[in-house]
Amino acid sequence: MNCDMKKIVLAAAVLAFQLAFSQQKGSIKIVESKKIELTSELSRDKTDVYNRSFLNFVAALKASDKNAVNNLLSDKVKDIVNDDIIRKLSGGISFERKTEVYKSGYQKVLDNETYPAIQYKYTDDTLDPPRDIITVIFENDGKILGVKPEYSK
């Protein structure tokens, strides 16, 4: 698969995350976060690196700092993330609630490559599985490829 095709597939992955987030049924579906199939578990060091990246991303969303958001995104998705997507993500993540790592591992996406992923839950959600989950897929360097908040109805 050439580089341009990989970018298109990853762009489709991010768009699929957004479609799922906006509660619209799309023909592309990557993961359903409560049924996500994470293989193996991330090391503590890697989880810490990715978690810092996610926390910085949430802080940038809360501050509506588009430059900071873009600096935390993978180059593979920067071109397709626009103000509307950032606005939807800002509305989909509760800034008042504290998050913690629920699960971590590796997730295979549409381009058949495997990326590190972390599922977050809100600390006040005591159910198992949690009612509200945020799934984040990362590049190995900690840049964010996709974010999918999922809330119970």
C-alpha positions in Angstrom: 0.0 0.0 0.0 1.6 3.3 -1.0 1.9 6.3 1.3 -1.0 8.3 -0.3 -3.3 5.3 0.1 -2.3 5.0 3.8 -3.1 8.7 4.3 -6.5 8.2 2.7 -7.3 5.1 4.9 -6.2 6.9 8.0 -8.3 10.0 7.1 -11.2 7.7 6.6 -10.5 6.2 10.1 -10.7 9.6 11.7 -13.8 10.5 9.8 -15.4 7.2 11.0 -14.6 8.1 14.6 -16.3 11.4 14.0 -19.3 9.8 12.4 -19.7 7.4 15.3 -19.3 10.3 17.7 -22.0 12.4 16.1 -24.4 9.4 16.5 -24.9 9.1 12.7 -24.8 5.6 11.2 -22.0 5.5 8.6 -20.9 2.7 6.3 -17.5 2.8 7.9 -17.1 1.5 11.4 -13.7 0.9 13.0 -14.4 0.1 16.5 -17.2 0.1 19.0 -15.3 1.2 22.1 -17.0 -1.1 24.6 -16.2 -4.0 22.3 -12.8 -2.9 21.3 -10.3 -5.7 20.8 -7.1 -4.5 22.2 -4.2 -6.9 21.8 -1.6 -7.2 24.6 -1.2 -4.4 27.1 0.9 -1.3 26.8 3.9 -0.9 29.1 3.6 1.5 32.0 6.1 3.8 30.3 4.3 3.9 27.0 0.9 4.4 28.8 2.4 7.4 30.7 3.7 9.0 27.5 0.4 8.5 25.6 -1.6 9.6 28.7 0.4 12.9 28.9 -0.3 13.5 25.2 -4.1 12.9 25.7 -4.2 15.2 28.8 -2.4 17.9 26.8 -4.9 17.3 24.0 -7.9 17.7 26.3 -6.4 20.9 27.9 -5.9 22.3 24.3 -9.5 21.5 23.4 -10.8 23.1 26.6 -8.7 26.2 25.9 -9.9 26.2 22.2 -6.2 26.3 21.2 -6.2 25.0 17.6 -2.4 25.3 17.3 -1.8 23.1 20.4 -4.4 20.6 19.2 -2.7 20.4 15.8 0.7 20.0 17.4 -0.6 16.9 19.2 -2.2 15.3 16.1 -0.5 12.9 13.8 0.6 14.3 10.5 -1.5 11.6 8.9 -4.7 13.3 10.1 -3.8 17.0 10.5 -5.1 17.9 7.0 -8.6 16.6 7.6 -9.1 17.9 11.2 -11.0 21.2 10.8 -12.7 23.6 13.2 -16.0 21.6 13.1 -14.3 18.4 14.1 -12.5 20.2 17.0 -15.8 21.7 18.1 -17.5 18.3 18.1 -14.7 16.8 20.1 -14.8 19.7 22.6 -18.5 19.0 23.0 -18.0 15.3 23.3 -15.5 15.3 26.2 -16.6 16.4 29.6 -14.0 18.8 30.9 -15.5 18.8 34.4 -15.1 15.1 34.9 -11.7 13.5 35.6 -10.5 10.6 33.4 -8.4 7.6 34.1 -7.1 4.7 32.0 -9.6 1.9 31.7 -7.8 -0.3 29.2 -4.7 -0.1 27.0 -3.3 -2.1 24.2 -2.9 -2.2 20.4 -5.7 -1.8 17.9 -5.7 -2.7 14.3 -7.2 -0.1 12.0 -8.4 0.0 8.4 -4.9 0.2 6.9 -4.2 -3.1 8.6 -1.6 -1.5 10.8 -1.6 -1.8 14.5 -1.4 1.3 16.7 -1.3 1.9 20.5 -4.7 2.7 21.9 -6.0 3.7 25.3 -9.6 3.6 26.5 -10.4 6.2 29.2 -13.3 6.2 31.6 -14.5 8.9 33.9 -13.4 8.3 37.6 -17.0 8.8 38.8 -18.3 6.0 36.5 -18.2 2.8 38.7 -19.8 0.5 36.2 -17.9 -2.3 34.5 -17.8 -1.8 31.6 -18.1 1.9 32.1 -21.1 3.7 30.6 -18.9 6.5 29.1 -15.6 5.7 27.3 -13.2 7.7 25.3 -11.0 5.7 22.9 -7.8 7.2 21.7 -5.5 5.8 19.0 -1.9 7.0 19.0 1.1 6.9 16.8 4.1 5.2 18.4 5.6 8.7 19.1 2.5 9.8 21.1 0.8 11.8 18.4 -3.0 11.3 18.2 -4.5 9.5 15.2 -8.1 9.3 16.4 -10.4 10.1 19.3 -13.8 8.6 19.8 -15.9 9.7 22.8 -18.8 7.2 23.4 -21.6 8.0 25.8 -24.5 5.9 27.0 -27.9 6.9 25.8 
